[in-house]
Structures are given as structure tokens and as C-alpha cells.
Amino acid sequence: MTGVTAISETRPTLPSPSVAIAGIGAGLYAVFLFLSVRMELPAFGHDFYDQVWLALREGRLDLPARVVRLEGHYTPDGTAHFYHGLAPLMTRALLAPVMAIGQVSLAPFSIWLWAVIGSTLYHAAFLQVVPLAVPRARAIVSLLTWFGGPGILLAGSHAFYHEPIGQAYALGGGFVLIWARAVRAGRMSGAALMGLAALAAACVHARPSLAVAFYAGVVLAAGWALRAGGSRRLAPPLVAISILGVGGGGYLALNEARFGAVSATHGSFEKSDIQYGTVFWGLEDEDDLRPRAFIDHGRLHAGRIVPNALVYAALPPAQMIDANISAQLLHASYTLPRTGFTRIEAPVAGLLFLWTGWIVAASAGIAGLRHAAPGQRMLAGATGIGAILILAYATITLRYLLDLWPFLAALALIGLPRLVCRIGTMSRRRAMVLAVATGIGMGLNLQAATDYRQMFREDPASAFAAWDAASCRARARTASLPASRIGEICRDPRVGT
């Protein structure tokens, strides 16, 4: 069965079992985030974007060092800037008319909202291609989407790292769903094209590396629309490209306002006009392994793609202690002399173990690429760009799995119809093995989300420790910052009124 045939046999509905699973999933995400909030040590950066919102209301782009700490990007006089875009402020803009921002952290609600929206959109996209005549398969896909994929990992923590990635997850869900519907319809409409462009433009301010993939996708979609309609349909592609320009231009203007150059997206590990917080505050030295890897080999390096891909695909989970350590040592022995140190952060584990069902579906998609609809291949190619970029980066961590997800989802959209047909003819023993493996993967994914709750806590003995006024001033004096600036650098966080 080809991808085109399978899609034509379905319609985009959410039958009651899928709705029930989605409701349970949304509730579980809320429970996970509630438990994260209730932990004794606060999550690092839990008030970060609330503070950004309050700073912007005052017409400022800098933040108190006590807020941004090691994740700030600093000028030599100690002025602290954030480096993400403005997309996570959408949640604050939504709630500002009804509450005072800054009174309570909005990070848990924001992450919950984007995780639920993202899972809902991907859920709807997957059900586009699973035949209505196989309700059991649709129920399994629903379970895997909500519990065996990225959403539950997002809900594992409300540290500030999760907000932009969570929003990119939701934007990616919309992107993939619009594309899947276009493939089902056999055409890229003008409205769909402009919707894709709007999502890609927003993603620039949430996850720029993933936005590169979505921008490429919009260009491919514009070509698809033009081939179908010719010059008569020139207006939608032109509007779509204009939307991309607005998103990208806004991000570049923000960079210039913060860092003094449109091409500057973050600070350096070396002494410069903008320096990364860990080196600025002496938590790392520029000659340490991690900074040296970035300085000597760049943030992105093609030589990391294959070894990092193997880790992301097949690193044994922490429960397999010896195998996990051996795999990390093997990775280090290969990459260290070639591309420098690559940090592997716990509790990362390979997709084969966490997202087993999706790996099976994506593998079926790879096998079916030759017979897939051209639009399906275009989506896989575009989202593959985002995967390559994160594989070339010098850090491997659990949250970066979400940058691989759109590519995996694009392949799964091709593979799911084929897989459903194949399971129908599979022997009972093979089907049972597949079911058990998928169930174990879902369990490990839930366990990873639980373990992730322990990460990025304001432990006084860690680099994520909270800073009060006294400790901030002491650090500022140690960093030889001007005495006249210390009061401004270490000012109190803002409180909304």
C-alpha cells in the first residue's frame, strides 16, 4: 500500500478512544509538572521568561544577573542578556490581561500548554494516515503519541530550557499537520502555505535551528504550489516568503539590539564583547574541554553527525549501567581527538529504547520512501535538516530529542500505513515481541521523564544555585566588575504589579 493510497482511505477525525487517551495524557502532563513544582529545590530559570516580559515592559532587553546567572550572555561591564527569541512570551501576552505577571511562575503552565498543543497536533496528523477500519492501531498510535513520545518528556521539568523547546514542539505539530493534510488533499493550498510560513516564522523565536528546517520546508511547499498552479498562484508563495522575512528579520533585529550585530546569536566562550555566562563567572575556563571544543571545532561540526546519531539512536538507558558507560566511552574515544569534547547529559537514552514504536514506524517509512507521495518525501527532507543540525552540535541531552522528532514524525507518516498492513499479516509471536518491546519503550520514556525532574534544580552545591544579593555581589567583585555597576548588575528581580 502506498502512502497516497493509505491517506485517501482515512479522514481527519478523533474518535472517542483517542479523545479519552488525549485527555488522560493532558492530565498526566499536568501531574508531572505539578510534582516538578512541588519539589523542595526550585527548577533553574522557573521565572526566566516572566522576568523577560517585565523587562520588555520597561523597554529593556537586559536582565538582572541574579535571574539569568550562568545562562546569561554578558558584556564586559556585566550587562546580562538572554539569547533565546521572544516566542515564549506569547503565554505571558495571553495571560497579562487577567493576572500580574511575575507574582507566580508561569513556566509550568506554559510548558503544559505547549506540550498538550504539540501532542494534540501530532496526534491528529498521525490519525490522518491510520485507517479507520483498524481501531486498535489508532488506539496504539494515540497511546504512543501521548506517552511514548516527546510530550511527556517536556512535562518532566519546568526549567527554563523547556519553554522554547516546548513551543517549537507545538509549532512543529502544526507544521506537520498542515503538511499531512496537504498531502492527503493532493495539493498545497495558498492558505496551507501561508500557515506553514507563519509557524516557521514563529519558530525562529523559539528554536532557530529547527526553524531552518521549517524555512526550507516552506520553500519546498512554495515550489509545490507553483508547479500545481503556475503563475496564477504566485501571490500565496510571495506572501509566504514575506512572512518568513518578517520572522527572520525580527530575530536579526533583536540580535542587533542585544548583541550589537545581526549575526550574533549568543556569547563566546572566549573573551569578547559578549561572553557566555559560565566562563564570565568562572564556572568554566576557556581552556576546559567543553569550551575548547566549541572554540576549536565550532558549535556545529559535520564530524559529530554520525557518532552523535549513534548515541541518539542506540545509547543504552541508565538502567543498563555497564553498557551505557561503555557506549559513552566509545563515543568519547572517537570524537575527542577529532571534534573535541561532546558532553552527554544524563538521563539521555537512545530513541530505540525510549521511542521504540516510533523507531519501528520510521523504519517502515524509510523502507517506503520510494513509494511515498512527493509531498511526504519533501517533508522528510526538510525536517531532516533540523535533525542534522542538532546532530552536529557539541552537546547531547534529552531535550534535544525534540529536534529529532519532526523528522521521525515525517518518516512515521509514511511508515504507519505500511506498518499497520504488515502487522495484520505478522505471526502472533512476532506481533507479541513487537508489542512487548513497544510497551517497554513507553515505560522507559515515562521513567526518563520522571528522572528528568531531578535535573536543573537550584541545588546550592551546583552551578544552578540561586543567587541572592550578597552572593551576586561577591561574584561580581571576584569578576573584577566596576564597583559602580555592581548594584545594577545584582539588582533584585522584578515583581509584577
C-alpha positions in Angstrom: 0.0 0.0 0.0 1.4 3.4 -1.0 1.4 6.5 1.2 -1.1 8.1 -1.2 -3.5 5.2 -1.2 -3.4 4.9 2.6 -4.0 8.6 3.1 -7.0 8.6 0.8 -8.7 5.9 2.9 -8.8 8.0 6.0 -10.3 11.2 7.3 -9.0 13.5 10.0 -11.2 12.5 12.9 -10.5 12.0 16.6 -12.7 9.0 17.6 -13.7 8.8 21.3 -10.9 6.4 22.4 -8.3 8.8 21.0 -10.0 11.7 22.7 -10.0 9.8 26.0 -6.3 9.0 25.6 -5.6 12.6 24.8 -7.5 13.7 27.9 -5.6 11.3 30.1 -2.3 12.4 28.6 -3.1 16.1 29.2 -4.0 15.2 32.8 -0.8 13.2 33.3 1.3 16.1 31.9 -0.3 18.4 34.5 0.5 15.9 37.3 4.1 15.7 36.2 4.5 19.4 36.2 2.7 19.8 39.5 5.2 17.3 41.0 8.0 19.3 39.5 6.8 22.5 41.1 6.3 20.7 44.4 9.9 19.6 44.7 12.0 21.1 47.5 14.5 22.8 45.2 13.1 25.2 42.6 13.8 24.5 38.9 16.5 26.6 37.4 15.1 29.6 35.5 11.5 28.9 36.5 10.9 32.7 36.4 13.1 33.5 33.5 10.5 34.4 30.8 8.4 36.2 33.4 11.4 38.4 34.0 11.9 38.9 30.3 8.3 40.1 29.9 8.7 42.5 32.8 12.0 43.8 31.4 10.4 44.4 28.0 7.6 46.3 29.6 10.2 48.7 30.9 11.8 48.9 27.4 14.9 46.9 28.4 16.5 43.8 26.9 18.9 43.1 29.8 18.2 41.1 32.9 19.5 41.0 36.5 22.4 38.6 36.8 20.5 37.0 39.7 17.9 35.9 37.2 20.0 34.7 34.2 23.2 33.6 36.0 25.2 31.0 34.1 22.9 31.1 31.1 23.3 34.8 30.5 25.5 36.4 27.8 27.5 39.2 29.2 29.1 42.4 28.1 32.4 43.3 29.8 30.7 45.6 32.2 28.4 42.8 33.4 25.2 43.6 31.5 23.3 40.3 31.1 21.3 39.4 28.0 19.2 36.4 27.2 19.8 34.6 24.0 16.5 32.9 23.1 13.9 34.6 21.0 10.6 36.1 22.1 8.1 33.4 21.2 7.8 32.0 24.8 6.3 35.4 25.8 3.2 34.5 23.9 1.9 32.8 27.0 2.5 36.0 29.1 0.8 38.1 26.5 -2.2 35.8 26.7 -2.4 36.0 30.5 -1.3 39.5 31.1 -4.8 41.0 30.8 -6.1 38.7 33.6 -3.1 38.4 36.0 0.0 40.2 37.2 3.0 38.6 35.5 5.8 37.9 38.0 3.7 37.0 41.0 3.9 33.3 40.3 6.0 31.4 37.8 4.1 30.8 34.5 6.7 28.3 33.3 4.7 25.2 34.4 1.5 26.4 32.7 3.4 27.5 29.6 5.2 24.1 29.2 2.0 22.2 29.9 0.1 24.2 27.3 2.7 23.7 24.5 3.2 20.1 25.4 -0.6 19.5 25.1 -1.0 21.5 22.0 2.0 19.8 20.3 0.9 16.3 21.2 -2.7 17.1 20.0 -1.5 18.3 16.7 0.9 15.4 16.1 -1.8 13.1 17.2 -4.2 14.5 14.6 -1.5 14.2 12.0 -0.8 10.6 12.7 -4.5 9.7 12.6 -4.7 11.1 9.1 -2.8 8.1 7.8 -4.0 5.2 10.1 -7.1 3.5 8.5 -10.4 4.0 10.3 -11.0 0.3 9.8 -8.2 -0.6 12.3 -9.4 1.0 15.6 -6.8 -1.0 17.6 -4.0 0.6 15.6 -5.4 4.0 16.1 -5.6 3.5 19.8 -1.9 2.3 19.9 -0.8 5.4 17.9 -2.7 7.6 20.3 -1.0 5.9 23.3 2.4 6.3 21.7 1.8 9.9 20.8 0.9 10.9 24.3 3.0 8.6 26.4 5.7 7.2 24.1 6.9 10.4 22.6 8.2 13.9 23.4 5.2 15.4 25.2 5.8 13.6 28.5 9.5 14.4 28.4 8.6 18.1 28.2 6.3 17.7 31.2 9.1 16.2 33.2 10.5 19.6 34.3 9.6 23.3 34.3 13.3 24.5 34.0 13.6 27.4 31.5 15.2 25.2 28.8 11.8 23.5 28.2 9.8 26.6 27.3 11.3 27.4 23.9 11.7 23.7 23.0 8.1 23.1 24.1 6.8 25.9 22.0 8.9 24.6 19.0 7.3 21.2 19.6 3.8 22.7 19.3 4.7 24.8 16.2 6.2 21.7 14.6 3.0 19.8 15.3 1.0 22.4 13.4 3.6 22.4 10.6 3.4 18.6 10.2 -0.4 18.5 10.5 -0.9 21.2 7.8 1.6 19.3 5.6 -0.1 16.0 6.1 -3.5 17.4 5.2 -1.9 18.9 2.0 -0.6 15.5 1.1 -4.0 14.0 1.7 -5.6 16.6 -0.5 -3.0 16.2 -3.2 -2.3 19.9 -3.3 -0.6 22.7 -1.3 -3.3 25.4 -1.0 -2.4 29.1 -0.5 -3.9 29.1 3.0 -1.8 26.0 3.9 1.3 27.6 2.5 0.8 30.8 4.5 0.0 28.8 7.6 3.3 26.9 7.3 5.2 30.2 6.8 3.6 31.7 9.9 4.6 28.7 12.0 8.1 28.7 10.6 8.5 32.4 11.3 7.3 32.0 14.9 9.7 29.1 15.4 12.7 31.4 14.7 11.9 33.0 18.1 11.6 29.6 19.8 14.1 27.2 18.3 16.1 28.8 15.4 17.9 25.6 14.5 14.6 23.9 13.9 13.2 27.0 12.1 15.9 26.5 9.5 14.2 23.1 8.6 10.8 24.7 8.5 12.0 27.6 6.4 13.4 25.0 3.9 10.0 23.2 4.1 8.1 26.4 3.2 10.4 27.0 0.2 9.7 23.4 -1.0 6.0 23.9 -0.3 6.0 27.1 -2.4 7.6 25.2 -5.2 4.9 22.5 -4.9 2.2 25.2 -5.0 3.7 26.9 -8.0 4.1 23.7 -10.0 0.4 22.9 -9.5 -0.9 26.4 -10.2 1.7 28.2 -12.2 1.9 32.0 -12.3 -1.8 32.2 -11.4 -0.9 31.2 -7.9 2.1 33.4 -7.4 0.5 35.6 -4.7 0.5 32.9 -1.9 4.2 32.0 -2.3 5.1 35.7 -2.3 3.1 36.3 0.9 4.7 33.2 2.5 8.2 34.4 1.7 7.3 37.8 3.1 6.1 36.1 6.3 9.4 34.3 6.6 11.2 37.6 6.1 9.3 39.2 8.9 10.1 36.4 11.3 13.7 36.2 10.4 14.1 40.0 10.2 12.6 40.4 13.6 15.0 37.9 15.1 18.0 39.6 13.5 16.9 43.0 14.7 16.6 41.5 18.2 20.1 40.2 18.0 21.4 43.5 16.9 19.7 45.2 19.8 21.1 42.8 22.3 24.5 41.9 20.9 25.3 44.7 18.5 25.3 42.6 15.4 22.6 40.8 13.4 24.8 37.8 13.1 25.5 37.5 16.8 23.1 35.0 18.4 24.9 34.3 21.6 28.1 34.9 23.5 31.5 33.3 23.1 33.5 31.1 25.4 36.4 33.4 24.7 36.9 36.9 25.9 34.8 39.1 23.6 32.2 41.8 23.5 29.6 39.2 24.5 30.7 36.2 26.7 28.9 33.1 27.8 27.9 33.1 31.5 29.8 30.0 32.6 33.1 31.5 31.5 32.2 35.0 32.5 31.6 34.0 36.1 34.5 31.5 36.3 32.3 28.3 36.3 34.3 27.2 33.3 37.6 28.2 31.8 38.0 28.8 28.1 40.7 26.1 28.1 38.4 23.4 29.7 37.3 20.6 27.4 33.8 21.8 26.6 34.7 25.5 25.8 37.7 24.3 23.9 35.6 22.0 21.7 33.4 25.0 20.8 36.3 27.3 20.2 38.5 24.9 18.1 35.8 23.0 16.3 32.7 25.3 16.3 29.3 24.8 17.7 28.3 22.8 14.6 30.7 20.3 13.1 29.9 17.7 10.4 32.3 15.2 12.1 29.9 14.9 15.0 26.9 13.9 13.0 27.5 10.1 12.7 28.8 9.4 16.2 26.1 11.7 17.8 23.5 10.0 15.7 24.6 6.6 17.0 24.2 7.9 20.6 20.8 9.4 20.0 19.7 6.3 18.3 21.1 3.5 20.4 22.7 4.7 23.7 21.6 2.1 26.3 19.5 3.7 29.1 21.0 4.4 32.5 19.4 1.2 33.9 21.9 -0.7 31.8 24.9 0.8 33.6 27.8 -1.1 32.1 26.5 -0.8 28.5 25.7 2.9 29.0 29.1 3.7 30.3 30.9 1.6 27.6 28.9 3.4 24.8 29.8 6.8 26.2 33.5 5.9 26.4 33.4 4.6 22.9 31.8 7.8 21.7 34.4 9.9 23.6 37.4 7.9 22.2 36.3 8.6 18.7 35.1 12.2 18.9 37.6 13.7 21.4 40.7 13.7 19.0 38.6 14.7 16.0 35.9 17.2 17.1 36.7 17.8 20.7 34.7 17.0 23.8 30.9 16.4 23.4 29.0 16.5 26.7 26.4 13.7 27.1 24.0 14.7 29.8 22.0 12.2 31.9 19.4 10.8 31.7 19.6 10.7 27.9 19.0 7.3 26.3 18.7 6.1 22.7 15.5 6.5 20.7 15.5 2.8 20.1 14.8 2.4 23.9 12.6 5.4 24.6 10.5 5.8 21.4 10.6 2.1 20.2 7.3 2.2 18.5 8.2 5.4 16.6 11.5 3.9 15.5 9.7 0.9 14.1 7.2 3.2 12.3 10.0 5.5 11.0 12.0 2.4 9.8 8.9 1.3 7.8 8.8 4.9 6.4 12.4 4.7 5.3 11.6 1.4 3.6 8.6 3.0 1.9 10.3 6.2 0.8 10.4 5.1 -2.8 6.6 4.6 -3.0 5.8 7.7 -0.8 4.0 10.7 -2.2 6.3 13.5 -3.3 4.9 15.8 -0.6 5.8 13.2 2.0 9.4 13.0 0.8 9.6 16.8 0.8 8.5 16.9 4.4 11.0 14.2 5.4 13.8 16.1 3.6 13.0 19.4 5.2 12.7 18.2 8.7 15.9 16.1 8.2 17.8 19.4 8.1 16.8 20.2 11.7 17.9 16.7 12.7 21.3 17.1 11.0 21.9 20.5 12.8 21.3 19.1 16.2 23.4 16.0 15.5 26.3 18.3 14.6 26.1 20.1 17.9 28.6 19.5 20.8 26.1 18.6 23.4 23.9 15.5 23.6 20.9 15.9 26.0 17.4 14.5 26.5 15.6 17.7 25.5 17.4 17.8 22.1 15.5 14.6 21.2 12.7 17.1 20.3 14.8 18.5 17.5 14.9 15.0 16.0 11.2 14.4 16.5 9.8 16.3 13.4 12.0 14.2 11.1 11.0 11.0 12.9 7.3 12.0 12.7 7.6 12.7 8.9 9.0 9.2 8.4 6.3 7.7 10.6 3.6 9.3 8.5 5.0 7.4 5.6 5.5 4.2 7.5 2.4 3.9 9.7 0.0 2.7 6.9 2.6 0.1 5.8 3.2 -1.0 9.3 -0.5 -1.5 10.0 -0.8 -3.7 7.0 2.3 -5.7 7.9 1.2 -6.3 11.5 -2.0 -7.7 10.1 -0.1 -10.5 8.4 2.5 -10.9 11.1 2.8 -14.1 13.1 1.4 -14.0 16.7 4.9 -14.4 18.2 6.4 -11.6 16.2 3.5 -9.3 17.0 3.8 -10.1 20.7 7.6 -9.3 20.6 6.8 -6.0 18.9 4.1 -5.2 21.4 6.3 -6.0 24.4 9.2 -4.0 23.0 7.0 -1.0 22.4 5.5 -1.3 25.9 8.9 -1.4 27.5 9.9 1.6 25.4 6.9 3.5 26.6 7.8 2.6 30.2 11.4 3.8 29.8 10.1 7.0 28.3 7.9 7.6 31.3 10.9 6.8 33.6 13.1 9.2 31.7 10.6 11.9 32.2 10.4 11.1 36.0 14.2 11.1 36.2 14.4 14.4 34.3 12.6 16.1 37.1 15.8 15.9 39.2 17.8 17.8 36.6 18.4 21.6 36.6 17.5 22.2 40.2 18.8 25.2 42.2 21.0 23.0 44.3 23.2 25.3 46.4 26.2 23.0 45.7 25.7 23.1 41.9 26.3 25.7 39.2 22.5 26.2 39.1 22.4 27.6 42.7 20.1 30.6 43.3 21.9 33.9 43.8 20.8 36.3 46.5 22.1 39.9 46.5 25.1 39.1 48.7 26.3 36.1 46.7 25.8 38.0 43.4 27.8 41.0 44.7 30.6 38.7 45.9 30.8 37.1 42.4 30.8 40.5 40.8 33.7 41.6 42.9 35.6 38.4 42.1 35.0 39.0 38.4 36.5 42.5 38.9 33.4 44.3 37.6 33.3 48.0 38.2 32.1 48.9 41.7 29.7 51.5 40.3 28.0 48.8 38.3 27.5 46.1 40.9 24.3 47.4 42.3 22.8 47.5 38.8 24.1 44.1 37.8 22.8 42.5 41.1 19.5 44.3 41.3 16.5 42.4 42.6 14.3 40.5 40.1 11.3 42.4 39.1 7.9 41.8 40.7 4.8 42.3 38.6 2.1 44.7 39.7 
